[in-house]
């Protein structure tokens, strides 16, 4: 069993955006609010775990500890 790649493949990004041209992919990703980086060929790079989270199928993010300030104030 081989591990999944860290980034989406070019074909996966094309499927996600509906476009093969990197400039159109970048425009689509930007309009939808996706975070991405551009590689040296000006092609968008998207982390697989981020894509899974954005599509609602990733693992939930860890909850962070937040102090209960109301309890410290005696409220």
C-alpha positions in Angstrom: 0.0 0.0 0.0 1.5 3.3 -1.1 0.8 6.5 0.9 -1.3 9.2 -0.6 0.7 12.1 -2.1 0.9 15.2 0.0 -0.5 17.4 -2.8 -3.4 16.9 -5.2 -2.3 15.8 -8.6 -2.7 17.9 -11.7 -5.6 15.7 -12.8 -7.3 16.0 -9.4 -7.0 19.8 -9.5 -8.5 19.8 -13.0 -11.4 17.6 -11.8 -11.9 19.9 -8.7 -12.0 23.2 -10.7 -13.3 21.9 -14.0 -10.4 23.6 -15.8 -7.1 22.3 -17.2 -5.5 25.7 -17.8 -3.6 26.7 -14.6 -4.7 30.4 -14.9 -8.4 29.3 -14.9 -7.7 26.9 -12.0 -6.2 29.8 -10.0 -9.2 32.0 -10.8 -11.6 29.3 -9.7 -9.7 28.6 -6.5 -9.5 32.3 -5.6 -13.2 32.9 -6.2 -14.1 29.9 -4.0 -11.8 31.0 -1.2 -9.4 28.1 -1.4 -5.8 28.5 -0.2 -3.1 27.3 -2.5 0.5 28.0 -3.6 1.9 28.4 -7.1 4.8 26.2 -8.1 7.7 27.3 -10.4 5.5 26.6 -13.4 2.7 28.9 -12.1 0.5 25.9 -11.4 -1.6 25.7 -8.3 -0.5 23.4 -5.5 -3.1 22.2 -2.9 -2.4 20.1 0.1 -4.5 16.9 0.1 -5.6 17.2 3.7 -6.7 20.8 3.1 -8.8 19.7 0.1 -10.4 17.0 2.1 -11.3 19.4 4.9 -12.7 21.9 2.3 -14.8 19.2 0.8 -16.1 18.1 4.1 -14.6 14.6 4.2 -11.4 15.2 6.2 -11.0 14.5 9.9 -12.3 17.2 12.2 -9.7 19.6 13.4 -8.4 19.2 17.0 -10.2 21.3 19.5 -8.0 23.8 21.3 -8.1 24.6 25.0 -9.7 27.9 25.8 -9.8 29.2 29.4 -13.2 29.9 31.0 -12.7 33.6 31.8 -16.2 33.8 33.2 -15.3 31.2 35.9 -12.2 33.2 36.9 -14.3 36.3 37.4 -16.8 34.5 39.6 -19.7 34.9 37.2 
